[in-house]
Amino acid sequence: MNEYNIVDEYGYQNYAYLDEVIKKTLEMEKVKESIFTIIFIDDEKMQELNKTYRNMDRTTDVLSFAYEDNEYMDYKMRHLGEIFISIPKMKSQAQEYGHSEERELSFLTVHGLLHLLGYDHTKGIKEEKEMFGKQEMILNACGKRK
């Protein structure tokens, strides 16, 4: 059984639809027995995290911290990690791209979760096509086209 928590530090509150997106991602990736957390934060906290962990002194939309990158952890249940999503950045991107906030938050959630599962679009064009193709397939399966 997969388990996850959403911690809404921002106070967004409108995210019940993410359950379908998360379950579809885990199902399509054949993930069982996992646990992870999604945290909604503001731009200031995101900038702080981005500066501390990536040495980039600016905000970003989503950061994923994959626990499985740590070879010393050994659990029966997969502890995937944490996904931080900046709600202000999500809102501005939804407007910029002409998406609904629901679609943009769904995209960022899938994107972050795929990072936790080991996908990395920054490694090259092949990896980028694979990850972005999976994202679109999952979003389309959940009816989150726009």
C-alpha positions as CSV (number, residue, x, y, z in Angstrom):
1,M,0.0,0.0,0.0
2,N,1.2,3.5,-0.9
3,E,0.9,6.2,1.7
4,Y,1.5,10.0,1.3
5,N,0.9,13.1,3.3
6,I,0.2,16.6,2.0
7,V,1.3,19.3,4.3
8,D,-0.3,22.6,3.4
9,E,2.0,25.2,5.0
10,Y,0.7,27.8,2.5
11,G,-3.0,27.4,3.2
12,Y,-4.0,26.6,-0.4
13,Q,-6.7,24.0,0.6
14,N,-7.9,23.3,-3.0
15,Y,-6.1,20.0,-3.9
16,A,-8.4,17.0,-3.2
17,Y,-8.1,16.1,-6.9
18,L,-4.4,15.3,-6.5
19,D,-5.3,11.9,-5.0
20,E,-6.3,10.6,-8.5
21,V,-3.1,12.0,-10.1
22,I,-0.8,10.5,-7.4
23,K,-2.5,7.1,-7.5
24,K,-2.3,7.1,-11.3
25,T,1.4,7.9,-11.3
26,L,2.2,5.2,-8.8
27,E,0.0,2.7,-10.7
28,M,1.6,3.5,-14.1
29,E,5.1,3.2,-12.5
30,K,4.1,0.0,-10.7
31,V,5.1,1.4,-7.3
32,K,3.8,-0.5,-4.2
33,E,4.6,-0.1,-0.6
34,S,5.9,3.5,-0.7
35,I,5.6,6.5,1.5
36,F,6.3,10.2,0.7
37,T,5.3,13.7,1.6
38,I,4.2,16.8,-0.5
39,I,4.6,20.2,1.2
40,F,3.0,23.4,-0.2
41,I,5.1,26.4,0.7
42,D,5.6,30.1,-0.3
43,D,8.2,31.5,-2.6
44,E,10.4,32.7,0.3
45,K,10.8,29.2,1.7
46,M,11.3,27.8,-1.7
47,Q,14.1,30.3,-2.4
48,E,15.7,29.4,0.9
49,L,15.6,25.6,0.0
50,N,16.8,26.2,-3.5
51,K,19.7,28.3,-2.2
52,T,20.6,25.8,0.5
53,Y,20.5,22.6,-1.5
54,R,21.1,23.7,-5.1
55,N,23.1,26.9,-4.6
56,M,20.6,28.9,-6.7
57,D,19.4,32.0,-4.9
58,R,15.9,32.2,-6.5
59,T,12.6,30.6,-6.1
60,T,11.5,27.6,-8.3
61,D,8.2,25.7,-8.7
62,V,9.0,22.3,-7.4
63,L,11.9,20.6,-5.5
64,S,12.1,16.9,-4.8
65,F,14.4,15.3,-2.2
66,A,14.7,11.6,-3.0
67,Y,15.5,9.5,0.0
68,E,16.3,6.5,-2.2
69,D,19.4,8.4,-3.3
70,N,20.8,7.5,0.1
71,E,22.3,4.0,-0.3
72,Y,22.5,3.4,3.4
73,M,18.7,3.3,3.9
74,D,17.1,-0.1,3.9
75,Y,13.4,-0.4,4.6
76,K,10.6,-2.8,3.7
77,M,8.6,0.1,2.6
78,R,10.1,2.5,0.0
79,H,10.6,5.9,1.6
80,L,10.6,8.0,-1.6
81,G,11.2,11.4,-0.1
82,E,9.7,14.9,0.0
83,I,8.3,17.2,-2.7
84,F,8.1,20.9,-2.1
85,I,5.8,22.9,-4.3
86,S,5.6,26.7,-4.3
87,I,2.0,27.7,-4.5
88,P,2.7,31.3,-5.7
89,K,4.9,30.0,-8.4
90,M,2.4,27.4,-9.4
91,K,-0.3,30.1,-9.7
92,S,1.8,32.4,-11.8
93,Q,2.9,29.5,-14.1
94,A,-0.8,28.5,-14.5
95,Q,-1.6,32.0,-15.7
96,E,1.5,32.3,-17.9
97,Y,0.9,28.9,-19.6
98,G,-2.8,29.3,-19.9
99,H,-3.5,26.3,-17.7
100,S,-5.9,26.0,-14.8
101,E,-4.3,25.9,-11.3
102,E,-5.6,22.3,-11.1
103,R,-3.7,21.3,-14.2
104,E,-0.5,23.1,-13.1
105,L,-0.5,21.7,-9.6
106,S,-1.2,18.2,-11.0
107,F,1.7,18.7,-13.4
108,L,4.1,19.8,-10.6
109,T,3.0,16.9,-8.4
110,V,3.6,14.3,-11.1
111,H,6.9,16.0,-12.0
112,G,8.1,15.9,-8.4
113,L,6.9,12.3,-7.9
114,L,8.7,11.1,-11.0
115,H,11.9,12.8,-9.7
116,L,11.5,10.8,-6.5
117,L,11.2,7.7,-8.6
118,G,14.5,8.3,-10.2
119,Y,13.6,10.2,-13.4
120,D,15.9,13.2,-14.2
121,H,15.2,15.4,-17.3
122,T,18.4,17.3,-16.7
123,K,20.6,14.3,-17.7
124,G,20.0,14.6,-21.5
125,I,17.5,14.8,-24.2
126,K,16.6,11.1,-24.0
127,E,15.8,11.3,-20.3
128,E,13.9,14.6,-20.8
129,K,11.7,13.0,-23.5
130,E,11.0,10.0,-21.4
131,M,10.1,12.0,-18.3
132,F,8.0,14.6,-20.0
133,G,6.3,11.9,-22.1
134,K,5.3,10.0,-18.9
135,Q,4.1,13.3,-17.3
136,E,1.8,14.0,-20.3
137,M,0.5,10.4,-20.4
138,I,-0.4,10.5,-16.7
139,L,-2.0,13.9,-16.9
140,N,-4.0,12.9,-20.0
141,A,-5.2,9.7,-18.2
142,C,-6.5,11.8,-15.4
143,G,-8.2,14.4,-17.7
144,K,-5.7,17.2,-16.8
145,R,-4.9,18.4,-20.3
146,K,-5.4,22.2,-19.6
